[in-house]
């Protein structure tokens, strides 16, 4: 539930402490008012009903906002203006993954952060803040325009080191950069250094950069000639690195999504055992450890391959479900908009009849008032039907995922997974037992003959003093390895099942929150319509005097 309380907010002195400003909290009232103001300023005609979950553009400039919050339900936003406020921290924007344009200029922000999920961001303005460094943009690979001018960045090296060469490969789309007004821009060569660091840059501080200018910079200074990277080389490096990163990220995502990252180092984890260290120097043990590890690695590789394949079916089901839900939501939204438009048309005719004093205008207003209740019933019915349909789809989806999850868990624990690993552990334990018995007998012979015992270290000689102790140690090794394998098996299967439960729960919570907001919005809209009609039914001062 959104918390729109603003009690006990401190007064904040902005910039040069010239004025004390009362902080403002973002809430639904502020958002709706801002949308109406924006539409009026830009001569955008819309009905009284504002569908917040359909907004593409929102301006919250000059509102004295002190904290970014309460923007849930605005996931379709593509452009967000938060400039000229008193914001000190970038936060609570993770869910706005469709943002292309974000203006945070003229605030009090000291660090670029909280933008990791905004992978579609193309235009970011941090102009006139309190930045002293550059960072937090590694995932914003679509960034095309960046303004960090009028900040407190002390040296151009901070900019060039972040954007240059290897790091710069991530910013292939960055073509417009503004750094003007930072302390380092007083240095005469800062532009040359930045241009040299970003081969794809086309505009720096509002000035166009052509390739001739870039070549001239390279030729003008030995350092630039040495460090410079041509645009062609840059593009080749960028493409190679991007492809490599994409492949690595794709593989990592597949493993993590299937929880197969948890077995990545299983062969090493199993043999990290204190008891095993005690017998490691026995003749033949190291060889058996290597054989055991190879078997575990091969099993893990096959396990990962097959479970990831099964998990792909799960991911495809999730994608289809989300597409189906979104299509159903859009259908419901379109029905709602059409219903409201019809009512708006009827309202317009009734209000015009009253304005022109047409015959029967009072009856039209009375009829319109009755239609208001019908409108409410229709809107709530549309919303209810949407909830029923999504709940039914969610039930089917949950059942299908449950089947896939069980199949994955059974495979992990079964003959091709940890059951097979258990067989290898028992086999390894048997081998260690055989080696221990042979080594014990050989040690006893050497001991009886008074031969040199130096091939056995002190720990082994201590173990060889008692055969039962030696065999008990080997048995403990087998038990420890099996315990680790069982724990790993349980962790993986539990995680696979928990992932699905959390996913389904998140869908339910999201739909509940969407339904709650829509019902509140419907009730508020009906109240607004009712008030408008009553105002029309109430005689004006001129009408009262005329009577």
C-alpha positions in Angstrom: 0.0 0.0 0.0 1.3 3.4 -0.9 2.4 5.6 2.0 1.6 9.2 1.1 2.1 10.6 4.6 4.3 13.8 4.7 4.2 14.4 8.4 7.5 15.5 10.1 9.3 16.2 6.8 12.1 18.7 7.5 12.4 22.0 5.7 15.3 21.9 3.4 17.4 24.8 2.3 18.1 24.5 -1.4 21.3 25.5 -3.1 22.7 28.6 -1.5 20.2 28.6 1.4 18.5 31.6 0.0 15.0 30.2 0.8 13.5 27.7 3.0 11.5 25.2 1.0 8.7 23.0 2.3 9.3 19.5 0.9 6.6 17.8 -1.2 5.8 14.1 -1.3 4.8 12.3 -4.5 1.3 11.0 -4.1 -1.6 10.2 -6.4 -3.1 13.6 -6.1 0.1 15.3 -7.2 0.6 12.8 -10.1 -3.0 13.4 -11.4 -2.6 17.2 -11.1 0.7 17.1 -12.8 -0.7 15.1 -15.7 -3.6 17.5 -16.1 -1.2 20.5 -16.0 1.0 18.8 -18.6 -1.9 18.1 -20.9 -3.1 21.7 -20.6 0.3 23.2 -21.3 0.8 20.9 -24.3 -2.8 21.3 -25.5 -3.5 17.6 -25.2 -7.2 16.8 -25.0 -8.2 13.9 -22.8 -11.3 12.9 -20.9 -11.6 13.4 -17.2 -10.6 9.9 -16.6 -6.8 9.5 -16.3 -5.5 5.9 -16.6 -2.3 6.1 -14.6 -1.2 2.7 -15.6 -1.2 3.8 -19.2 0.8 7.0 -18.8 3.8 7.4 -21.2 4.9 10.8 -20.1 4.9 12.6 -16.7 6.3 15.9 -15.6 7.0 16.5 -11.9 9.2 19.6 -12.4 9.3 22.5 -9.9 7.3 20.6 -7.2 9.8 20.8 -4.3 9.9 17.0 -4.3 12.5 15.8 -1.8 12.3 12.0 -2.4 11.6 9.7 -5.4 8.8 7.4 -4.3 5.3 6.1 -4.8 5.6 5.6 -8.6 4.3 2.1 -8.5 1.8 1.3 -11.3 3.5 3.6 -13.7 5.5 0.9 -15.4 4.6 2.2 -18.9 6.3 5.5 -18.4 8.8 6.4 -21.2 9.6 10.0 -20.2 9.9 11.3 -16.6 10.8 14.8 -15.6 11.9 15.3 -12.0 14.0 18.4 -12.7 14.1 21.5 -10.5 13.3 19.8 -7.2 15.3 19.1 -4.0 16.0 15.4 -4.6 19.1 14.1 -2.9 19.2 10.5 -3.9 18.2 8.5 -7.0 16.0 5.6 -5.8 12.8 3.7 -6.4 13.0 3.7 -10.2 13.9 0.0 -10.7 10.4 -0.9 -11.9 10.2 1.8 -14.6 12.0 -0.4 -17.1 10.5 1.3 -20.1 12.0 4.7 -19.3 13.8 6.3 -22.3 14.1 9.8 -21.1 14.9 10.9 -17.5 15.5 14.4 -16.4 17.0 14.9 -12.9 18.6 18.2 -13.5 18.7 21.0 -10.9 18.5 18.8 -7.9 20.9 18.0 -5.0 22.1 14.6 -6.1 25.7 13.6 -5.2 25.9 10.2 -6.9 24.5 8.5 -10.0 22.9 5.3 -8.7 19.7 3.2 -8.8 19.6 3.0 -12.6 20.8 -0.6 -13.0 17.4 -1.8 -14.2 16.8 1.0 -16.7 18.4 -0.7 -19.7 16.2 1.2 -22.2 17.3 4.6 -20.9 18.5 6.8 -23.9 18.6 10.3 -22.5 19.7 11.2 -19.0 20.2 14.7 -17.6 22.0 15.2 -14.3 22.8 18.8 -15.1 23.3 21.1 -12.2 23.6 18.7 -9.3 26.4 18.0 -6.8 28.2 15.1 -8.6 31.9 14.6 -7.9 32.2 11.4 -9.8 30.8 9.4 -12.7 29.4 5.9 -12.4 26.3 3.8 -12.0 25.6 3.6 -15.8 27.2 0.3 -16.7 23.8 -1.3 -17.5 22.5 1.7 -19.4 23.9 0.5 -22.7 21.3 2.3 -24.8 22.4 5.7 -23.4 22.6 8.2 -26.3 22.5 11.5 -24.5 24.1 12.3 -21.1 24.3 15.7 -19.4 26.5 15.9 -16.4 27.4 19.6 -16.8 27.4 22.2 -13.9 28.4 19.7 -11.3 31.5 19.4 -9.1 33.5 16.8 -11.0 37.2 17.9 -10.3 39.1 16.3 -13.2 38.5 15.2 -16.8 40.3 11.9 -15.9 37.2 10.9 -13.9 35.2 11.1 -17.1 37.8 9.6 -19.4 38.6 6.7 -17.1 35.0 5.7 -16.8 34.1 6.0 -20.5 37.4 4.9 -22.1 38.4 1.8 -23.9 37.2 -1.4 -22.2 34.5 0.4 -20.2 33.6 2.5 -23.2 32.6 -0.6 -25.1 29.4 -0.5 -23.0 28.6 3.0 -24.3 28.6 2.4 -28.1 25.4 4.5 -28.4 26.6 7.5 -26.4 26.8 10.3 -29.0 26.0 13.4 -27.0 27.8 14.4 -23.8 27.7 17.6 -21.9 30.3 18.3 -19.1 30.4 22.1 -19.4 30.5 23.9 -16.1 32.5 21.4 -14.1 35.7 22.6 -12.5 38.0 20.7 -14.9 36.5 22.5 -18.0 38.8 25.4 -17.2 41.7 23.2 -18.5 42.3 23.9 -22.2 42.7 20.3 -23.4 39.9 18.6 -21.6 37.8 18.3 -24.8 40.7 16.6 -26.6 41.0 13.9 -23.9 37.3 13.2 -23.8 37.0 13.1 -27.6 39.9 10.7 -27.7 38.3 8.4 -25.1 35.0 8.1 -26.9 35.4 7.3 -30.6 31.6 7.3 -31.2 30.9 10.7 -29.6 29.4 13.2 -32.0 28.6 16.2 -29.7 30.6 17.4 -26.8 29.3 20.5 -24.8 26.9 21.3 -27.6 29.6 21.3 -30.3 29.7 18.8 -33.2 32.7 16.6 -33.6 33.6 15.4 -37.0 36.2 12.7 -37.9 38.6 15.3 -39.3 38.7 17.0 -35.9 39.2 13.7 -34.2 42.1 12.8 -36.5 43.6 16.3 -35.9 43.6 15.7 -32.2 45.4 12.4 -32.6 48.0 13.9 -34.8 48.5 17.0 -32.6 50.0 15.2 -29.6 52.2 12.1 -29.3 50.2 10.9 -26.2 47.0 11.0 -28.2 48.6 9.1 -31.1 49.9 6.4 -28.7 46.6 6.0 -26.7 44.1 6.7 -29.4 41.8 4.0 -30.7 40.4 4.4 -34.1 36.6 4.2 -34.6 37.0 1.1 -36.7 39.1 -0.6 -34.0 36.7 0.6 -31.4 33.7 -0.9 -33.2 35.5 -4.3 -33.7 36.6 -4.5 -30.0 33.1 -3.4 -29.0 31.4 -6.1 -31.1 33.7 -8.8 -29.9 33.4 -7.8 -26.3 29.6 -7.5 -26.6 29.2 -10.9 -28.1 31.4 -12.4 -25.5 29.5 -10.7 -22.7 26.2 -11.7 -24.2 27.2 -15.3 -24.4 28.5 -15.3 -20.9 25.5 -13.5 -19.5 23.1 -15.9 -21.4 24.8 -18.9 -20.0 25.0 -17.5 -16.5 21.3 -16.6 -16.7 20.3 -20.1 -17.9 22.3 -21.7 -15.0 21.0 -19.4 -12.3 17.4 -19.6 -13.5 17.6 -23.4 -13.4 19.5 -23.2 -10.1 22.3 -25.1 -11.8 24.8 -22.5 -10.7 24.7 -24.2 -7.3 26.5 -27.3 -8.7 29.1 -25.3 -10.6 32.0 -26.2 -8.2 30.5 -29.3 -6.7 33.5 -31.5 -7.5 35.8 -29.2 -5.6 33.4 -28.6 -2.7 32.9 -32.3 -2.0 36.7 -33.0 -1.5 37.2 -30.0 0.8 37.1 -32.2 3.9 39.4 -32.3 6.9 39.3 -36.0 7.3 40.2 -36.5 3.6 43.2 -34.2 4.1 44.6 -36.7 6.7 44.7 -39.6 4.3 45.5 -37.7 1.1 49.2 -38.7 1.2 48.4 -42.4 1.2 49.7 -44.1 -1.9 46.9 -44.1 -4.6 44.5 -41.7 -2.8 45.3 -38.7 -4.9 44.7 -40.7 -8.1 41.3 -41.9 -6.8 40.4 -38.3 -5.8 41.1 -37.2 -9.4 39.0 -40.0 -10.8 36.2 -39.2 -8.4 36.3 -35.5 -9.4 36.2 -36.3 -13.1 33.1 -38.4 -12.6 31.4 -35.7 -10.6 32.3 -33.1 -13.2 30.9 -35.2 -16.0 27.7 -35.9 -14.1 27.3 -32.2 -13.2 27.8 -31.2 -16.8 25.0 -33.6 -18.0 22.8 -32.6 -15.1 23.2 -28.9 -15.9 22.5 -29.5 -19.6 19.3 -31.5 -19.0 17.9 -29.4 -16.1 18.5 -26.1 -18.1 16.6 -27.7 -21.0 13.7 -28.5 -18.8 13.9 -25.0 -17.3 13.7 -23.5 -20.8 10.2 -25.0 -21.0 9.4 -23.2 -17.7 10.7 -19.9 -19.0 8.6 -20.2 -22.2 5.5 -20.9 -20.1 6.2 -17.8 -18.0 6.6 -15.7 -21.1 3.4 -17.0 -22.7 1.5 -16.4 -19.5 2.8 -12.8 -19.2 1.9 -12.1 -22.8 -1.6 -13.5 -22.3 -2.1 -11.5 -19.1 -0.9 -8.3 -20.8 -3.2 -8.9 -23.8 -6.2 -9.4 -21.4 -5.3 -6.3 -19.5 -5.1 -4.2 -22.7 -8.5 -5.6 -23.7 -10.0 -4.6 -20.4 -8.3 -1.1 -20.6 -9.8 -0.6 -24.1 -13.2 -1.6 -22.9 -12.9 0.8 -20.0 -11.8 3.7 -22.2 -14.7 3.0 -24.7 -17.2 2.9 -21.9 -15.9 6.2 -20.5 -15.9 7.9 -23.9 -19.5 7.0 -24.4 -20.4 8.5 -21.1 -18.3 11.6 -21.8 -20.2 12.1 -25.0 -23.6 11.8 -23.2 -22.3 14.2 -20.5 -21.2 16.7 -23.1 -24.7 16.6 -24.8 -26.5 17.1 -21.4 -24.2 19.9 -20.3 -24.6 21.6 -23.7 -28.4 21.4 -23.4 -28.3 23.1 -20.1 -25.9 25.7 -21.3 -28.2 26.5 -24.3 -31.3 26.2 -22.1 -32.8 23.6 -24.4 -36.1 22.1 -23.6 -35.8 19.1 -21.3 -32.3 19.8 -20.1 -33.2 19.1 -16.5 -34.4 15.6 -17.5 -31.2 15.0 -19.4 -29.2 15.8 -16.3 -31.4 13.5 -14.2 -30.9 10.8 -16.8 -27.2 11.4 -16.8 -27.1 11.1 -13.0 -28.7 7.7 -13.3 -26.2 6.7 -16.0 -23.4 7.6 -13.6 -24.4 4.6 -11.4 -24.6 2.4 -14.5 -21.2 3.6 -15.5 -19.8 2.6 -12.1 -21.4 -0.8 -12.3 -20.0 -1.4 -15.9 -16.5 -0.3 -14.9 -16.4 -2.4 -11.8 -17.9 -5.3 -13.8 -15.1 -5.0 -16.4 -12.5 -4.9 -13.6 -14.1 -7.9 -11.8 -14.2 -9.9 -15.0 -10.5 -9.2 -15.6 -9.7 -10.4 -12.1 -11.7 -13.6 -12.6 -10.0 -14.3 -16.0 -6.5 -13.7 -14.6 -7.1 -15.7 -11.5 -8.3 -18.6 -13.7 -5.3 -18.3 -15.9 -3.0 -18.0 -12.9 -4.5 -21.3 -11.5 -3.7 -23.1 -14.8 -0.3 -21.5 -15.0 0.5 -22.6 -11.4 -0.5 -26.1 -12.1 1.6 -26.3 -15.3 4.7 -24.8 -13.5 4.2 -27.3 -10.7 4.4 -30.2 -13.1 7.6 -28.7 -14.7 9.1 -28.0 -11.3 8.5 -31.6 -10.1 10.1 -32.9 -13.3 13.1 -30.7 -12.7 13.4 -31.7 -9.0 13.0 -35.4 -9.7 15.7 -35.2 -12.3 18.1 -33.4 -10.0 17.6 -36.0 -7.2 17.2 -39.0 -9.5 19.3 -41.6 -11.4 21.1 -38.9 -13.6 21.7 -36.5 -10.7 22.4 -36.8 -7.0 21.5 -40.5 -6.8 24.3 -41.1 -9.3 26.6 -38.8 -7.4 25.8 -40.9 -4.3 26.8 -44.0 -6.1 30.2 -42.4 -7.0 30.6 -41.4 -3.3 30.0 -44.9 -2.1 32.4 -46.3 -4.8 35.0 -43.7 -3.8 34.6 -44.7 -0.1 35.1 -48.4 -1.0 38.3 -47.5 -2.9 39.6 -45.5 0.0 38.8 -48.4 2.4 40.7 -50.8 0.2 43.7 -48.4 0.0 43.6 -47.8 3.8 43.7 -51.6 4.5 46.6 -52.2 2.1 48.5 -49.2 3.4 47.9 -50.3 7.0 49.2 -53.8 6.3 52.2 -52.5 4.5 53.0 -50.0 7.3 52.8 -52.8 9.9 55.3 -54.9 7.9 57.7 -52.0 7.7 57.2 -51.4 11.4 57.9 -55.0 12.3 61.0 -55.1 10.0 62.3 -51.8 11.5 62.3 -50.3 8.0 62.3 -46.6 7.2 58.8 -45.2 7.8 59.5 -41.7 6.4 57.2 -42.2 3.4 54.2 -41.8 5.8 53.8 -38.4 7.5 53.2 -38.1 11.2 49.4 -37.9 10.8 49.2 -41.1 8.9 51.5 -42.9 11.3 49.2 -41.8 14.1 46.2 -43.3 12.2 48.1 -46.5 11.5 48.5 -47.1 15.2 44.9 -48.3 15.3 43.2 -50.0 12.4 39.7 -49.2 13.7 40.6 -45.5 13.9 41.9 -45.5 10.4 38.8 -47.2 8.9 36.6 -45.0 11.0 38.3 -41.9 9.4 37.7 -43.3 6.0 34.0 -44.0 6.9 33.7 -40.5 8.1 35.0 -39.2 4.8 32.3 -41.1 2.9 29.6 -39.9 5.3 30.8 -36.3 5.1 30.8 -36.3 1.3 27.3 -37.9 1.2 26.0 -35.3 3.7 27.3 -32.5 1.5 25.7 -34.0 -1.6 22.4 -34.5 0.3 22.5 -30.8 1.5 23.2 -29.6 -2.0 20.4 -31.8 -3.5 18.0 -30.4 -0.9 19.1 -26.8 -1.5 18.6 -27.1 -5.3 15.2 -28.8 -5.2 13.9 -26.5 -2.5 15.1 -23.4 -4.4 13.5 -24.6 -7.6 10.2 -25.1 -5.8 10.5 -21.8 -3.9 11.2 -19.9 -7.1 7.8 -20.9 -8.5 5.9 -20.2 -5.3 7.5 -16.7 -5.1 6.8 -16.1 -8.8 3.1 -17.0 -8.5 2.8 -15.0 -5.2 4.3 -11.9 -6.9 1.8 -12.2 -9.8 -1.1 -12.4 -7.3 0.2 -9.4 -5.3 0.7 -7.4 -8.5 -2.9 -8.2 -9.7 -4.3 -7.3 -6.2 -2.5 -4.0 -6.2 -3.6 -3.2 -9.8 -7.2 -4.1 -8.9 -7.1 -2.0 -5.7 -5.8 1.0 -7.6 -8.3 0.7 -10.4 -11.3 0.3 -8.0 -10.2 3.4 -6.1 -9.8 5.3 -9.3 -13.2 4.2 -10.6 -14.8 5.3 -7.3 -13.1 8.7 -7.4 -14.0 9.2 -11.1 -17.7 8.5 -10.3 -17.6 11.0 -7.4 -16.1 13.6 -9.7 -18.8 13.0 -12.3 -21.5 13.1 -9.7 -20.2 16.5 -8.4 -20.1 17.9 -11.9 -23.7 16.9 -12.5 -24.9 18.4 -9.2 -23.1 21.6 -10.0 -25.0 21.8 -13.3 -28.3 21.1 -11.5 -27.7 23.8 -9.0 -28.9 27.2 -10.3 -26.2 29.8 -10.8 -26.4 33.3 -9.2 -27.6 34.8 -12.5 -30.3 32.1 -12.9 -31.4 32.6 -9.3 -31.7 36.4 -9.8 -33.6 35.8 -13.1 -36.2 33.7 -11.2 
